[in-house]
Amino acid sequence: MSDERGGEVIKGTLDMIVLEVLQQRSMHGWGITELIERRSDQLLSVNQGSLYPTLYRLVARGWISSEWKTSDNNRQARFYTITRAGRKQLAAARAQWEKLSRGVNLILGGAHA
Amino acid sequence: MTLRERWARFRGTIRREALEREMDREMQFHLDMAAQRNAERGMRPEMAKREAQLAFGSREQFKESGREAYRARTAENVAADVRFALRSMRRAPAFTVAAIVTVALGIGASTAMFTVVNAVLLRPLPIPEPDDFVYVGWTWAKGGDIPALSAFQYEFVREHGRSLEALATYRTEEAFVGDESAAQPVRGLRVAGDFLGTVGFMPRLGRFFDARELQGGEPVVMLADDLWRTRFAADRAILGRQIRLGGKPHTVVGVLPREFRFPPAPGNVGYLAPLVITVNPADEGHNTEAIGRLRSGLTQEQRTDDVRALSDAFRSAYPPLAAAGDGFRLFTHSEVFVESSRRQALWVLFGAVFLVLLVGCANTAMLLLVRASARQHEIAVRASLGATPRRILQQLLTEGLMLSLIAAALGLALALSAVRAFLAVSPNALPPGTDTGLDLRVLGFAIGVSVITGVVFGLIAAGPALGARLHAALLGGTRGATSGHTRMRDAFVLLETAVAVVLLCGAALLGASFARLVAVDAGFDPNRVVAVRLGRLPPEYDSARRDRLISRLLERIRALPGVEQAAVAPSLPFERGLNFPVDVADHPELAIGAVELRIVSPGYLATLGVPLRGGRDFGDADVSRTEPVAIVNEAFARHFWKDASPLDREIQIGHFRDRWINPRLAYPTRVIGVTADIRELGLNRAPKPTVLLPRRADTDGTPLLLVRGTSRELVNTLRSVVVAEESQLAPSVEPLSAVMSRSVAEPRFRTLLVSAFAGFAVLLAGVGIYGVIASVVQQRRREIGLRIALGANRAAVVTAVARRCLGSVTAGALIGLVIFWPTRRVLSAMLFEISPGDPRALTLAISVLAIVAACASWIPARRAAHIDPAMSLRE
């Protein structure tokens, strides 16, 4: 994902969002795309495909696993499931994120108040 | 490509293809679904499809990133592990240096020792088909054998030895090759029989000697490759040309191949020349060193059967020459050159060094455990961040391996210099023809040891950090896991103590034995005696001219300032001398088959400083007069006459079992003197019955000169005196004390080595004990502080803490003694006048350990006593 604009924050964020989405239930790539689109219309509107390298990377790290299953419309689709390691990573990343966003809020929010 | 590689590549291809297929299918599914949704929103089908593709982006590009993600996984992890390992080593330099040095010493020492064991006991000789190369010797039914034959037996084997494809004999010599102005004489071999075939080589140029030349026809010579290159510029036209050898013209008939090696006399063999053997059935001296090459493919039984048949044939053909049960015997190279005691010694040293390696590894494992407890939190955090147990294990293994591989590299360098040191300290520890280069087997040994060590380290460090303890470590801090560590470290202390005790016992015994050996009274004073070996006399010297030279030399030497005495001797103390059977007419049953015979000049006893117990020394009259006289030593007198005086009795030299060995010398000899016994066969060997005879003018062989004097410059003066008298001589001059010291070089070396090993082991054990107690003190700071605050006696605190290792040290010492007990027997072959169970030596070993253990625990325990409660309780 070297082509990705927005740098580390976005990259890490996409990881976190994917893990977050998968924490609720197993899902295929298209399903993840739809869900993310529904929640935030910005992030994936241009390059939906960039989700896939992210998924492969998370698989390679052992944070999610994949399995071919039949989808709702009776087609074979690859479903992704979060692993235990993935859950831990998500917790850690979320803590990190909260720390970061608190800091950002303190600075940005403090300037406005 | 091997099958395995094919399979791996095949599987790789399948995996890659599967990956591509899956990515394609998955992305296609995505596009289809997106298009379907677009259509549902009212787009025309082509439009819906195009929009979906647009929103997706470049499919190829994403696939490529996907591939990369998979590919990078493996390589990236390894690289990251190595980087991480290096970083953590840098962060803990003291630990890293300690661990690496310990293991490097262990690996270095054991590799060096293995190199020597390998070179001496395992590696084949550097000649073709070394297993078929044998030494032919003789064995007596009454005991004893010798790897040499009489000339008569040699001829018999040459004619009748069926299993021998070739048989030869040789003698080493030194001579000037080419013009006499050449600075150094060249070492060469006089050979008889099919010498080259026996050793297993073909000439590089020309041919070997033919039968007529071997019988002493026209003088011929074969040059060694090295000499041919350096002296004759590798001139191929040298064949047929005449060169001077020892001052006489010889025709060059051949050149030896470059790879020619002769294990019994290795190194710089410069040339071969024929040796003419004179066969006399009455001469039973085993002075012909017979080497042979067996027909290839013979089984061990066939060899044994053939040798037995050969011995039977010899006995029935020449009954007087062999008693029942006497016969021929084949020897291997290592049987001839490595005494069984020395072979045992090598294995013992190897075992000792392996124990050292074991202690080194145990210590490093202990260090790693300490590190592991310190890093437990780090590992727990990494695990909680999603590192799989496998991933953590892999990383810890990488660290262990890196550590041990660095240590192995260091250890190998160490081993190379250690082997050199071994050779320098113990010049005659190796048989001739030994190649001590590091070979693949040694390299494999070192790398194998270090890899195993590395894996073990990694596992030890990882073990407690993984699995069930992980949870405990995260939740309950470090308490639970640490107690497991402490137990393991107690086990290591026990192991180290046991090994240290084994080595200390060995070192104490060898040390005590060596102290006794050098304290032995040799019976004479070697300190002010200098030995002069004349070396090979020029060929124009007959026996008369030789004796004139010797008398002139003695005269000039005696006239030198500071010289008290000078005499002629056949051989040096501590080196091999001549043996002869002797009996007395009235007690034939007391006959001795091998009495030490020394043919000496008057003044020999005074020169060596051997006291005369009765009678008189030889005088000049005994040399010229015809009446045969002898001087015997006390061991001889005791054997034949108990306490009665041997003076004026008659002995029969060369008479054995009613037969005179040499009919020309069939006469009795009168005893005119008795000397004290001296240990001239070696400090560790009891004096044997010895007879001295006066040296007469026509005695064979070039004798040695012994000179007793006070001058420090004696060695140099003597050399110049000899060269001034005959410029062609290259004499070797050395004090007798050097000869004596050489004779104990091996026990000295063994003692030094085992002591060094023991010192190293006990040091490591001390470090281990120190480490355990120090960490206990560290862990219990609060508790100790509390106790002190509540009024505990500081001395009681010290004792309580120091007692921590008492159990493992005591158990280790006991186990060490138990392990040592059976090895005692092996050791006893190396001991001199001390029992392998000597209580004083064993007590000394245990005391050394106790002192080291006490010091190692006292230092941290004292720190415990100085804990300030105000500080420790606040922590």
HADDOCK unambig.tbl for C-alpha pairs under 7 A between the chains (distance, minus, plus):
assign (segid A and resid 1 and name CA) (segid B and resid 65 and name CA) 6.48 0.50 0.50
assign (segid A and resid 29 and name CA) (segid B and resid 30 and name CA) 6.91 0.50 0.50
assign (segid A and resid 30 and name CA) (segid B and resid 30 and name CA) 5.16 0.50 0.50
assign (segid A and resid 45 and name CA) (segid B and resid 55 and name CA) 6.63 0.50 0.50
assign (segid A and resid 46 and name CA) (segid B and resid 55 and name CA) 5.30 0.50 0.50
assign (segid A and resid 47 and name CA) (segid B and resid 55 and name CA) 5.64 0.50 0.50
assign (segid A and resid 47 and name CA) (segid B and resid 56 and name CA) 5.08 0.50 0.50
assign (segid A and resid 47 and name CA) (segid B and resid 57 and name CA) 5.10 0.50 0.50
assign (segid A and resid 48 and name CA) (segid B and resid 55 and name CA) 5.89 0.50 0.50
assign (segid A and resid 48 and name CA) (segid B and resid 56 and name CA) 4.37 0.50 0.50
assign (segid A and resid 48 and name CA) (segid B and resid 57 and name CA) 6.68 0.50 0.50
assign (segid A and resid 49 and name CA) (segid B and resid 56 and name CA) 4.58 0.50 0.50
assign (segid A and resid 49 and name CA) (segid B and resid 57 and name CA) 5.76 0.50 0.50
assign (segid A and resid 49 and name CA) (segid B and resid 59 and name CA) 6.78 0.50 0.50
assign (segid A and resid 49 and name CA) (segid B and resid 62 and name CA) 6.47 0.50 0.50
assign (segid A and resid 50 and name CA) (segid B and resid 62 and name CA) 6.25 0.50 0.50
assign (segid A and resid 52 and name CA) (segid B and resid 62 and name CA) 6.78 0.50 0.50
assign (segid A and resid 53 and name CA) (segid B and resid 62 and name CA) 5.93 0.50 0.50
assign (segid A and resid 53 and name CA) (segid B and resid 65 and name CA) 5.61 0.50 0.50
assign (segid A and resid 53 and name CA) (segid B and resid 66 and name CA) 4.69 0.50 0.50
assign (segid A and resid 56 and name CA) (segid B and resid 66 and name CA) 5.73 0.50 0.50
assign (segid A and resid 56 and name CA) (segid B and resid 69 and name CA) 6.36 0.50 0.50
assign (segid A and resid 57 and name CA) (segid B and resid 69 and name CA) 5.27 0.50 0.50
assign (segid A and resid 60 and name CA) (segid B and resid 69 and name CA) 6.76 0.50 0.50
assign (segid A and resid 60 and name CA) (segid B and resid 70 and name CA) 6.05 0.50 0.50
assign (segid A and resid 60 and name CA) (segid B and resid 73 and name CA) 6.35 0.50 0.50
assign (segid A and resid 77 and name CA) (segid B and resid 26 and name CA) 6.54 0.50 0.50
assign (segid A and resid 77 and name CA) (segid B and resid 29 and name CA) 6.94 0.50 0.50
assign (segid A and resid 78 and name CA) (segid B and resid 26 and name CA) 6.42 0.50 0.50
assign (segid A and resid 85 and name CA) (segid B and resid 386 and name CA) 4.04 0.50 0.50
assign (segid A and resid 85 and name CA) (segid B and resid 387 and name CA) 6.86 0.50 0.50
assign (segid A and resid 86 and name CA) (segid B and resid 386 and name CA) 6.33 0.50 0.50
assign (segid A and resid 88 and name CA) (segid B and resid 384 and name CA) 5.95 0.50 0.50
assign (segid A and resid 88 and name CA) (segid B and resid 385 and name CA) 5.66 0.50 0.50
assign (segid A and resid 88 and name CA) (segid B and resid 386 and name CA) 5.76 0.50 0.50
assign (segid A and resid 89 and name CA) (segid B and resid 385 and name CA) 5.07 0.50 0.50
assign (segid A and resid 89 and name CA) (segid B and resid 386 and name CA) 5.47 0.50 0.50
assign (segid A and resid 92 and name CA) (segid B and resid 385 and name CA) 6.49 0.50 0.50
